[in-house]
Amino acid sequence: MRMTIIVCWVIGFIIAASGLFYVTLQVEALEDKLVNLNRQIIKEQENIHMLQAEWSYFNRPDRIQKLTENLLPQMQPVEARQFVSFQTLPFRIEDEKVTPSSATVTNTTQATSISHNGGTE
Amino acid sequence: MILSHWKKLGYTTKPVKRMTLSDLKRQATLQGQQTEALETGRTRLMITGALMALAFTGIGFRMIDVMALSNVSEPKTRNISQSQNLTFDRAPIVDRTGMLVATTVKTVSLAADPRKIMDPQDSAEKLGQILTDIPVAKLYKMLSRKAKFVWVDRRITPTQQQKINALGIPGLEFRTQESRVYPQGNLMAHVLGYTNVDNKGISGLEKSFEETLTSQGEALRLSIDGRVQHIVRDEVQKAMTEFQAIGGSAIVLDANNGQVVSMVSLPDFDPNQPGKASVESHFNRTTLGVYELGSTFKIFNSAMALESGTANMSSSYDASKPIRIARFTINDYHGKNRVLSLPEVFIYSSNIGSAKMAEAFGAGYQKDFLQKIGMLSPSPVELPEVGRPQYPKTWRPINMVTISYGHGIAVSPMHVAAGVASMVNGGTHYQPSLIMQDTKPKGTRVISARSSKAIRKLMRANNIAGSGKKSNAIGYFVGGKTGTADKVKATGGYADRARISSYVAAFPMHKPKYVVYVMLDEPKGNKKTFGYATGGWVAAPIIKQIVTRAAPILGVTPIDPTSEEVNRELALKLPQDSHT
């Protein structure tokens, strides 16, 4: 009886000890991993920070202006007359039944009727 | 307890048979010896047990100490494993739109310990191939110096670092440092200022916000819009080249809260390399420079006349003869030689008429008024570089007369822009600010809404019939006033061909949202301007360009130029002969 209890205790102790040892090792491994991850996060943050500065550098308005002048010569600064208020916009023409054969015709009539009916409906 | 064990094991203290006397005697001695031995054993056991117990108690305490209590000398593994954020010693600065305009980056510098370098000549040659901007001879000199530490190169690129590392020269070392970077270069030079090698702000906002930038982590947000800033800088630069001006200055100011959307002073410099720029380019003409700005002051003069009640829109002034006061003669630049109404005095920029207006309300009123709109103290804008206005100590009648048309008083362009904003926005003066504010600042009322409306009409009329025609950006109802003033020579008196030409405008004039100020320093007329270099010829066209390009970005909706409602709002009985 006494022997069994002692054996039980010893076994329990071994299990607890090895369990504790195992958990400790696991925690240490995980902590190492976490430290590495955090280091990586800092590294990434540094990279992002650098890229933000670079983004701003490449967005210098004078650079963009030069690029537009060279690559988009047909783009011009907007003029005041290109702005129209919502009220002055013509109303939308009600959809007519469009058949495939009459599609092109309908489109042109719509386009012309906009300029004629504009704002009267 | 121990005794009972002995008994079990067969030892006994009881006699088992009758003994003789001698036996007894012998036994007594034996017994005595036994007891003695037993006592000794017991004592030894006690001491050992106590020692063991003490040791275990010690170990127990130590275990509690190690496991439960934390110690200062413990390695801080827990802190490392906690997630951290990247921090810098100096917070970034962003513009109104959130674009980064000043930031801190980690840079690598190359240092050396010359004592550890075995072959300075060979090392210098190898380094020279990587650090191409330093001559080999200079590198050799550095590496052969008798010192423990020398900086070889500050701020090397990652590629250079990699290559130098690959050389494997002992005695070279990399040091990581923080350095301030201005990705947008010259764009906001005079607004931001710059820092020295130790990241300490020594001019501009970097200096005035030194404490905020080094203590807070979050970015400082400016009211400056980088896009508008570029447009303004671009246009002033173009005009400076066209008219061979030595300098230029421009401001775009939100008329209804005093926020500076753009502030340019040219020539400017690259804050990344402030040392390479000329001394001249470090000078901030917009806030530090004070100038006699001339006729733009007639806006304030007219407001004084209307607000003081000494005049109304139909008052008239005889401008047919020059005024002689003290030993000076006041004359008109565009002389009409007749009686002029108040709007005509404004539109034709009559000095004689302005002087007569000022005579009606007097010097005291003039000084108080200028004080109220901040013209007599340094601009409250958040820059260390603010100029102290220059004005006469004693306000004599001659001073009052010249100040009425903007001479004899020198203020910075920022003063004029903020002053004009308060004249057109309904009469509230706001302190100009370069920092984005979430709440609308509290202004102080300086003129009545009625006087403000009259000023708006006058400024608009000047763009229709006066000197400001070239600033008309169609659809934006620009109104403004020119200023052309001869520069004061260093020797005293006025220079003849050196002048300050400026234009101050607001738009849209029926409900002003922005005030735009432009100034060119010593422009020269060309064929296109028929040799003229006055505000109306050189500065007004810049306003037109700025308004046309920047208004869509600023969110100002253009209005049909023929809009009856708006034109009626700004209607003013204009003089008969409108050709100037």
Boltz contact constraints between the chains, C-beta under 6 A:
constraints:
  - contact:
      token1: [A, 31]
      token2: [B, 81]
      max_distance: 6.0
  - contact:
      token1: [A, 34]
      token2: [B, 81]
      max_distance: 6.0
  - contact:
      token1: [A, 35]
      token2: [B, 80]
      max_distance: 6.0
  - contact:
      token1: [A, 35]
      token2: [B, 81]
      max_distance: 6.0
  - contact:
      token1: [A, 38]
      token2: [B, 83]
      max_distance: 6.0
  - contact:
      token1: [A, 42]
      token2: [B, 86]
      max_distance: 6.0
  - contact:
      token1: [A, 45]
      token2: [B, 86]
      max_distance: 6.0
  - contact:
      token1: [A, 46]
      token2: [B, 86]
      max_distance: 6.0
  - contact:
      token1: [A, 52]
      token2: [B, 100]
      max_distance: 6.0
  - contact:
      token1: [A, 53]
      token2: [B, 103]
      max_distance: 6.0
  - contact:
      token1: [A, 53]
      token2: [B, 105]
      max_distance: 6.0
  - contact:
      token1: [A, 53]
      token2: [B, 181]
      max_distance: 6.0
  - contact:
      token1: [A, 53]
      token2: [B, 183]
      max_distance: 6.0
  - contact:
      token1: [A, 56]
      token2: [B, 99]
      max_distance: 6.0
  - contact:
      token1: [A, 56]
      token2: [B, 100]
      max_distance: 6.0
  - contact:
      token1: [A, 56]
      token2: [B, 183]
      max_distance: 6.0
  - contact:
      token1: [A, 57]
      token2: [B, 183]
      max_distance: 6.0
  - contact:
      token1: [A, 60]
      token2: [B, 184]
      max_distance: 6.0
  - contact:
      token1: [A, 61]
      token2: [B, 227]
      max_distance: 6.0
  - contact:
      token1: [A, 61]
      token2: [B, 230]
      max_distance: 6.0
  - contact:
      token1: [A, 77]
      token2: [B, 549]
      max_distance: 6.0
  - contact:
      token1: [A, 78]
      token2: [B, 552]
      max_distance: 6.0
  - contact:
      token1: [A, 80]
      token2: [B, 474]
      max_distance: 6.0
  - contact:
      token1: [A, 80]
      token2: [B, 475]
      max_distance: 6.0
  - contact:
      token1: [A, 80]
      token2: [B, 558]
      max_distance: 6.0
  - contact:
      token1: [A, 83]
      token2: [B, 558]
      max_distance: 6.0
